[in-house]
Amino acid sequence: MKYTPFIIVALTAVVISSCNKEKAVIEEKKDAAIEAIEEKKESVEKAATEAKKEVEATAEADKESIEATKKAVQENLEAEKAKMAAAAEEAKKATEAKMAIEKANIEAAKKSAEAQLEADKVKAEATATAEKAAVDAEKK
């Protein structure tokens, strides 16, 4: 029994030493797991950053494409508008020319009718004068 306290201390030292070894192994596993998690986190963050850059680049390209399409459509609309305005102006000028021709024709017809009326008046006066002269001549 003299050795009992030494045996207890030795057994305690063996148990503590064994626990320390297990604790060290657990700590190593924990550190390895934390390191793996950190590496995975860094990898995920890197992938997320790359994906974000890619999405931003795609969004910028899409925006530029939309702007280019918008500009092309606007230019086409402006060209169509100018074309329609030119066609309307041409139609207006053609209508004005037709109206001028019709007005000239009407004016010419009016002058012709006035001239004919004047000629008929002169003829009627001449006929009346001739008939009056014939009646006067018969009376004499």
PyMOL CGO cylinders between C-alpha atoms (Angstrom):
from pymol import cmd
from pymol.cgo import CYLINDER

trace = [
    CYLINDER, 0.00, 0.00, 0.00, 2.92, 2.08, 0.14, 0.3, 1, 1, 1, 1, 1, 1,
    CYLINDER, 2.92, 2.08, 0.14, 2.94, 2.21, -3.57, 0.3, 1, 1, 1, 1, 1, 1,
    CYLINDER, 2.94, 2.21, -3.57, -0.76, 2.91, -3.87, 0.3, 1, 1, 1, 1, 1, 1,
    CYLINDER, -0.76, 2.91, -3.87, -0.45, 6.69, -3.92, 0.3, 1, 1, 1, 1, 1, 1,
    CYLINDER, -0.45, 6.69, -3.92, 2.27, 6.36, -6.57, 0.3, 1, 1, 1, 1, 1, 1,
    CYLINDER, 2.27, 6.36, -6.57, 0.10, 4.03, -8.62, 0.3, 1, 1, 1, 1, 1, 1,
    CYLINDER, 0.10, 4.03, -8.62, -2.84, 6.43, -8.38, 0.3, 1, 1, 1, 1, 1, 1,
    CYLINDER, -2.84, 6.43, -8.38, -0.63, 9.33, -9.40, 0.3, 1, 1, 1, 1, 1, 1,
    CYLINDER, -0.63, 9.33, -9.40, 0.83, 7.26, -12.25, 0.3, 1, 1, 1, 1, 1, 1,
    CYLINDER, 0.83, 7.26, -12.25, -2.62, 6.15, -13.41, 0.3, 1, 1, 1, 1, 1, 1,
    CYLINDER, -2.62, 6.15, -13.41, -3.84, 9.73, -13.15, 0.3, 1, 1, 1, 1, 1, 1,
    CYLINDER, -3.84, 9.73, -13.15, -0.82, 10.88, -15.18, 0.3, 1, 1, 1, 1, 1, 1,
    CYLINDER, -0.82, 10.88, -15.18, -1.53, 8.18, -17.80, 0.3, 1, 1, 1, 1, 1, 1,
    CYLINDER, -1.53, 8.18, -17.80, -5.24, 9.16, -17.95, 0.3, 1, 1, 1, 1, 1, 1,
    CYLINDER, -5.24, 9.16, -17.95, -4.37, 12.87, -18.13, 0.3, 1, 1, 1, 1, 1, 1,
    CYLINDER, -4.37, 12.87, -18.13, -1.70, 12.19, -20.73, 0.3, 1, 1, 1, 1, 1, 1,
    CYLINDER, -1.70, 12.19, -20.73, -4.16, 10.09, -22.69, 0.3, 1, 1, 1, 1, 1, 1,
    CYLINDER, -4.16, 10.09, -22.69, -6.81, 12.82, -22.39, 0.3, 1, 1, 1, 1, 1, 1,
    CYLINDER, -6.81, 12.82, -22.39, -4.29, 15.42, -23.49, 0.3, 1, 1, 1, 1, 1, 1,
    CYLINDER, -4.29, 15.42, -23.49, -3.47, 13.31, -26.57, 0.3, 1, 1, 1, 1, 1, 1,
    CYLINDER, -3.47, 13.31, -26.57, -7.19, 12.93, -27.38, 0.3, 1, 1, 1, 1, 1, 1,
    CYLINDER, -7.19, 12.93, -27.38, -7.69, 16.62, -26.76, 0.3, 1, 1, 1, 1, 1, 1,
    CYLINDER, -7.69, 16.62, -26.76, -4.77, 17.40, -29.06, 0.3, 1, 1, 1, 1, 1, 1,
    CYLINDER, -4.77, 17.40, -29.06, -6.23, 15.11, -31.76, 0.3, 1, 1, 1, 1, 1, 1,
    CYLINDER, -6.23, 15.11, -31.76, -9.65, 16.76, -31.34, 0.3, 1, 1, 1, 1, 1, 1,
    CYLINDER, -9.65, 16.76, -31.34, -8.03, 20.20, -31.55, 0.3, 1, 1, 1, 1, 1, 1,
    CYLINDER, -8.03, 20.20, -31.55, -6.17, 19.15, -34.70, 0.3, 1, 1, 1, 1, 1, 1,
    CYLINDER, -6.17, 19.15, -34.70, -9.40, 17.85, -36.25, 0.3, 1, 1, 1, 1, 1, 1,
    CYLINDER, -9.40, 17.85, -36.25, -11.18, 21.04, -35.18, 0.3, 1, 1, 1, 1, 1, 1,
    CYLINDER, -11.18, 21.04, -35.18, -8.40, 23.20, -36.66, 0.3, 1, 1, 1, 1, 1, 1,
    CYLINDER, -8.40, 23.20, -36.66, -8.43, 21.13, -39.86, 0.3, 1, 1, 1, 1, 1, 1,
    CYLINDER, -8.43, 21.13, -39.86, -12.23, 21.47, -40.09, 0.3, 1, 1, 1, 1, 1, 1,
    CYLINDER, -12.23, 21.47, -40.09, -12.02, 25.23, -39.49, 0.3, 1, 1, 1, 1, 1, 1,
    CYLINDER, -12.02, 25.23, -39.49, -9.30, 25.53, -42.11, 0.3, 1, 1, 1, 1, 1, 1,
    CYLINDER, -9.30, 25.53, -42.11, -11.37, 23.49, -44.59, 0.3, 1, 1, 1, 1, 1, 1,
    CYLINDER, -11.37, 23.49, -44.59, -14.40, 25.67, -43.85, 0.3, 1, 1, 1, 1, 1, 1,
    CYLINDER, -14.40, 25.67, -43.85, -12.29, 28.83, -44.33, 0.3, 1, 1, 1, 1, 1, 1,
    CYLINDER, -12.29, 28.83, -44.33, -10.94, 27.50, -47.64, 0.3, 1, 1, 1, 1, 1, 1,
    CYLINDER, -10.94, 27.50, -47.64, -14.47, 26.59, -48.76, 0.3, 1, 1, 1, 1, 1, 1,
    CYLINDER, -14.47, 26.59, -48.76, -15.68, 30.04, -47.67, 0.3, 1, 1, 1, 1, 1, 1,
    CYLINDER, -15.68, 30.04, -47.67, -12.90, 31.73, -49.66, 0.3, 1, 1, 1, 1, 1, 1,
    CYLINDER, -12.90, 31.73, -49.66, -13.69, 29.55, -52.66, 0.3, 1, 1, 1, 1, 1, 1,
    CYLINDER, -13.69, 29.55, -52.66, -17.39, 30.39, -52.44, 0.3, 1, 1, 1, 1, 1, 1,
    CYLINDER, -17.39, 30.39, -52.44, -16.62, 34.11, -52.02, 0.3, 1, 1, 1, 1, 1, 1,
    CYLINDER, -16.62, 34.11, -52.02, -14.30, 33.99, -55.02, 0.3, 1, 1, 1, 1, 1, 1,
    CYLINDER, -14.30, 33.99, -55.02, -16.93, 32.19, -57.10, 0.3, 1, 1, 1, 1, 1, 1,
    CYLINDER, -16.93, 32.19, -57.10, -19.57, 34.70, -55.97, 0.3, 1, 1, 1, 1, 1, 1,
    CYLINDER, -19.57, 34.70, -55.97, -17.29, 37.60, -56.90, 0.3, 1, 1, 1, 1, 1, 1,
    CYLINDER, -17.29, 37.60, -56.90, -16.65, 36.08, -60.34, 0.3, 1, 1, 1, 1, 1, 1,
    CYLINDER, -16.65, 36.08, -60.34, -20.38, 35.42, -60.83, 0.3, 1, 1, 1, 1, 1, 1,
    CYLINDER, -20.38, 35.42, -60.83, -21.16, 38.99, -59.81, 0.3, 1, 1, 1, 1, 1, 1,
    CYLINDER, -21.16, 38.99, -59.81, -18.60, 40.35, -62.28, 0.3, 1, 1, 1, 1, 1, 1,
    CYLINDER, -18.60, 40.35, -62.28, -20.05, 38.13, -65.01, 0.3, 1, 1, 1, 1, 1, 1,
    CYLINDER, -20.05, 38.13, -65.01, -23.61, 39.21, -64.23, 0.3, 1, 1, 1, 1, 1, 1,
    CYLINDER, -23.61, 39.21, -64.23, -22.56, 42.86, -64.22, 0.3, 1, 1, 1, 1, 1, 1,
    CYLINDER, -22.56, 42.86, -64.22, -20.78, 42.44, -67.55, 0.3, 1, 1, 1, 1, 1, 1,
    CYLINDER, -20.78, 42.44, -67.55, -23.81, 40.68, -69.03, 0.3, 1, 1, 1, 1, 1, 1,
    CYLINDER, -23.81, 40.68, -69.03, -26.12, 43.36, -67.64, 0.3, 1, 1, 1, 1, 1, 1,
    CYLINDER, -26.12, 43.36, -67.64, -23.95, 46.09, -69.12, 0.3, 1, 1, 1, 1, 1, 1,
    CYLINDER, -23.95, 46.09, -69.12, -23.88, 44.34, -72.50, 0.3, 1, 1, 1, 1, 1, 1,
    CYLINDER, -23.88, 44.34, -72.50, -27.67, 43.89, -72.36, 0.3, 1, 1, 1, 1, 1, 1,
    CYLINDER, -27.67, 43.89, -72.36, -28.09, 47.55, -71.44, 0.3, 1, 1, 1, 1, 1, 1,
    CYLINDER, -28.09, 47.55, -71.44, -25.90, 48.63, -74.35, 0.3, 1, 1, 1, 1, 1, 1,
    CYLINDER, -25.90, 48.63, -74.35, -27.82, 46.32, -76.70, 0.3, 1, 1, 1, 1, 1, 1,
    CYLINDER, -27.82, 46.32, -76.70, -31.13, 47.75, -75.52, 0.3, 1, 1, 1, 1, 1, 1,
    CYLINDER, -31.13, 47.75, -75.52, -29.84, 51.30, -75.95, 0.3, 1, 1, 1, 1, 1, 1,
    CYLINDER, -29.84, 51.30, -75.95, -28.59, 50.50, -79.46, 0.3, 1, 1, 1, 1, 1, 1,
    CYLINDER, -28.59, 50.50, -79.46, -31.93, 48.94, -80.37, 0.3, 1, 1, 1, 1, 1, 1,
    CYLINDER, -31.93, 48.94, -80.37, -33.76, 51.92, -78.90, 0.3, 1, 1, 1, 1, 1, 1,
    CYLINDER, -33.76, 51.92, -78.90, -31.59, 54.31, -80.89, 0.3, 1, 1, 1, 1, 1, 1,
    CYLINDER, -31.59, 54.31, -80.89, -32.13, 52.33, -84.12, 0.3, 1, 1, 1, 1, 1, 1,
    CYLINDER, -32.13, 52.33, -84.12, -35.88, 52.28, -83.59, 0.3, 1, 1, 1, 1, 1, 1,
    CYLINDER, -35.88, 52.28, -83.59, -35.88, 56.01, -82.87, 0.3, 1, 1, 1, 1, 1, 1,
    CYLINDER, -35.88, 56.01, -82.87, -33.87, 56.68, -86.02, 0.3, 1, 1, 1, 1, 1, 1,
    CYLINDER, -33.87, 56.68, -86.02, -36.28, 54.54, -88.06, 0.3, 1, 1, 1, 1, 1, 1,
    CYLINDER, -36.28, 54.54, -88.06, -39.23, 56.43, -86.61, 0.3, 1, 1, 1, 1, 1, 1,
    CYLINDER, -39.23, 56.43, -86.61, -37.58, 59.75, -87.43, 0.3, 1, 1, 1, 1, 1, 1,
    CYLINDER, -37.58, 59.75, -87.43, -36.89, 58.57, -90.99, 0.3, 1, 1, 1, 1, 1, 1,
    CYLINDER, -36.89, 58.57, -90.99, -40.50, 57.40, -91.39, 0.3, 1, 1, 1, 1, 1, 1,
    CYLINDER, -40.50, 57.40, -91.39, -41.72, 60.71, -89.99, 0.3, 1, 1, 1, 1, 1, 1,
    CYLINDER, -41.72, 60.71, -89.99, -39.56, 62.66, -92.45, 0.3, 1, 1, 1, 1, 1, 1,
    CYLINDER, -39.56, 62.66, -92.45, -40.71, 60.43, -95.30, 0.3, 1, 1, 1, 1, 1, 1,
    CYLINDER, -40.71, 60.43, -95.30, -44.36, 60.94, -94.38, 0.3, 1, 1, 1, 1, 1, 1,
    CYLINDER, -44.36, 60.94, -94.38, -43.85, 64.70, -94.03, 0.3, 1, 1, 1, 1, 1, 1,
    CYLINDER, -43.85, 64.70, -94.03, -42.22, 64.81, -97.48, 0.3, 1, 1, 1, 1, 1, 1,
    CYLINDER, -42.22, 64.81, -97.48, -45.07, 62.78, -98.97, 0.3, 1, 1, 1, 1, 1, 1,
    CYLINDER, -45.07, 62.78, -98.97, -47.63, 65.07, -97.31, 0.3, 1, 1, 1, 1, 1, 1,
    CYLINDER, -47.63, 65.07, -97.31, -45.81, 68.15, -98.61, 0.3, 1, 1, 1, 1, 1, 1,
    CYLINDER, -45.81, 68.15, -98.61, -45.69, 66.64, -102.10, 0.3, 1, 1, 1, 1, 1, 1,
    CYLINDER, -45.69, 66.64, -102.10, -49.41, 65.83, -101.97, 0.3, 1, 1, 1, 1, 1, 1,
    CYLINDER, -49.41, 65.83, -101.97, -50.11, 69.36, -100.75, 0.3, 1, 1, 1, 1, 1, 1,
    CYLINDER, -50.11, 69.36, -100.75, -48.13, 70.86, -103.63, 0.3, 1, 1, 1, 1, 1, 1,
    CYLINDER, -48.13, 70.86, -103.63, -49.86, 68.58, -106.15, 0.3, 1, 1, 1, 1, 1, 1,
    CYLINDER, -49.86, 68.58, -106.15, -53.26, 69.57, -104.75, 0.3, 1, 1, 1, 1, 1, 1,
    CYLINDER, -53.26, 69.57, -104.75, -52.32, 73.26, -104.86, 0.3, 1, 1, 1, 1, 1, 1,
    CYLINDER, -52.32, 73.26, -104.86, -51.17, 72.86, -108.48, 0.3, 1, 1, 1, 1, 1, 1,
    CYLINDER, -51.17, 72.86, -108.48, -54.46, 71.14, -109.41, 0.3, 1, 1, 1, 1, 1, 1,
    CYLINDER, -54.46, 71.14, -109.41, -56.39, 73.88, -107.67, 0.3, 1, 1, 1, 1, 1, 1,
    CYLINDER, -56.39, 73.88, -107.67, -54.39, 76.55, -109.54, 0.3, 1, 1, 1, 1, 1, 1,
    CYLINDER, -54.39, 76.55, -109.54, -55.12, 74.81, -112.85, 0.3, 1, 1, 1, 1, 1, 1,
    CYLINDER, -55.12, 74.81, -112.85, -58.82, 74.53, -112.02, 0.3, 1, 1, 1, 1, 1, 1,
    CYLINDER, -58.82, 74.53, -112.02, -58.89, 78.18, -110.96, 0.3, 1, 1, 1, 1, 1, 1,
    CYLINDER, -58.89, 78.18, -110.96, -57.20, 79.18, -114.22, 0.3, 1, 1, 1, 1, 1, 1,
    CYLINDER, -57.20, 79.18, -114.22, -59.66, 77.04, -116.18, 0.3, 1, 1, 1, 1, 1, 1,
    CYLINDER, -59.66, 77.04, -116.18, -62.59, 78.59, -114.35, 0.3, 1, 1, 1, 1, 1, 1,
    CYLINDER, -62.59, 78.59, -114.35, -61.18, 82.09, -114.90, 0.3, 1, 1, 1, 1, 1, 1,
    CYLINDER, -61.18, 82.09, -114.90, -60.66, 81.35, -118.61, 0.3, 1, 1, 1, 1, 1, 1,
    CYLINDER, -60.66, 81.35, -118.61, -64.19, 79.96, -118.92, 0.3, 1, 1, 1, 1, 1, 1,
    CYLINDER, -64.19, 79.96, -118.92, -65.50, 83.05, -117.14, 0.3, 1, 1, 1, 1, 1, 1,
    CYLINDER, -65.50, 83.05, -117.14, -63.61, 85.38, -119.48, 0.3, 1, 1, 1, 1, 1, 1,
    CYLINDER, -63.61, 85.38, -119.48, -64.75, 83.35, -122.49, 0.3, 1, 1, 1, 1, 1, 1,
    CYLINDER, -64.75, 83.35, -122.49, -68.35, 83.51, -121.28, 0.3, 1, 1, 1, 1, 1, 1,
    CYLINDER, -68.35, 83.51, -121.28, -68.04, 87.26, -120.69, 0.3, 1, 1, 1, 1, 1, 1,
    CYLINDER, -68.04, 87.26, -120.69, -66.54, 87.71, -124.17, 0.3, 1, 1, 1, 1, 1, 1,
    CYLINDER, -66.54, 87.71, -124.17, -69.32, 85.60, -125.69, 0.3, 1, 1, 1, 1, 1, 1,
    CYLINDER, -69.32, 85.60, -125.69, -71.89, 87.60, -123.76, 0.3, 1, 1, 1, 1, 1, 1,
    CYLINDER, -71.89, 87.60, -123.76, -70.33, 90.86, -124.98, 0.3, 1, 1, 1, 1, 1, 1,
    CYLINDER, -70.33, 90.86, -124.98, -70.27, 89.51, -128.56, 0.3, 1, 1, 1, 1, 1, 1,
    CYLINDER, -70.27, 89.51, -128.56, -73.91, 88.45, -128.27, 0.3, 1, 1, 1, 1, 1, 1,
    CYLINDER, -73.91, 88.45, -128.27, -74.76, 91.89, -126.89, 0.3, 1, 1, 1, 1, 1, 1,
    CYLINDER, -74.76, 91.89, -126.89, -72.97, 93.62, -129.74, 0.3, 1, 1, 1, 1, 1, 1,
    CYLINDER, -72.97, 93.62, -129.74, -74.68, 91.30, -132.23, 0.3, 1, 1, 1, 1, 1, 1,
    CYLINDER, -74.68, 91.30, -132.23, -78.06, 91.95, -130.63, 0.3, 1, 1, 1, 1, 1, 1,
    CYLINDER, -78.06, 91.95, -130.63, -77.45, 95.70, -130.74, 0.3, 1, 1, 1, 1, 1, 1,
    CYLINDER, -77.45, 95.70, -130.74, -76.35, 95.46, -134.36, 0.3, 1, 1, 1, 1, 1, 1,
    CYLINDER, -76.35, 95.46, -134.36, -79.40, 93.41, -135.23, 0.3, 1, 1, 1, 1, 1, 1,
    CYLINDER, -79.40, 93.41, -135.23, -81.63, 95.85, -133.36, 0.3, 1, 1, 1, 1, 1, 1,
    CYLINDER, -81.63, 95.85, -133.36, -80.01, 98.78, -135.14, 0.3, 1, 1, 1, 1, 1, 1,
    CYLINDER, -80.01, 98.78, -135.14, -80.41, 97.06, -138.51, 0.3, 1, 1, 1, 1, 1, 1,
    CYLINDER, -80.41, 97.06, -138.51, -84.04, 96.25, -137.83, 0.3, 1, 1, 1, 1, 1, 1,
    CYLINDER, -84.04, 96.25, -137.83, -84.68, 99.81, -136.67, 0.3, 1, 1, 1, 1, 1, 1,
    CYLINDER, -84.68, 99.81, -136.67, -83.03, 101.11, -139.81, 0.3, 1, 1, 1, 1, 1, 1,
    CYLINDER, -83.03, 101.11, -139.81, -85.20, 98.77, -141.91, 0.3, 1, 1, 1, 1, 1, 1,
    CYLINDER, -85.20, 98.77, -141.91, -88.35, 99.93, -140.11, 0.3, 1, 1, 1, 1, 1, 1,
    CYLINDER, -88.35, 99.93, -140.11, -87.31, 103.56, -140.54, 0.3, 1, 1, 1, 1, 1, 1,
    CYLINDER, -87.31, 103.56, -140.54, -86.60, 102.92, -144.17, 0.3, 1, 1, 1, 1, 1, 1,
    CYLINDER, -86.60, 102.92, -144.17, -90.04, 101.42, -144.68, 0.3, 1, 1, 1, 1, 1, 1,
    CYLINDER, -90.04, 101.42, -144.68, -91.65, 104.35, -143.01, 0.3, 1, 1, 1, 1, 1, 1,
    CYLINDER, -91.65, 104.35, -143.01, -90.07, 106.71, -145.41, 0.3, 1, 1, 1, 1, 1, 1,
]
cmd.load_cgo(trace, "trace")
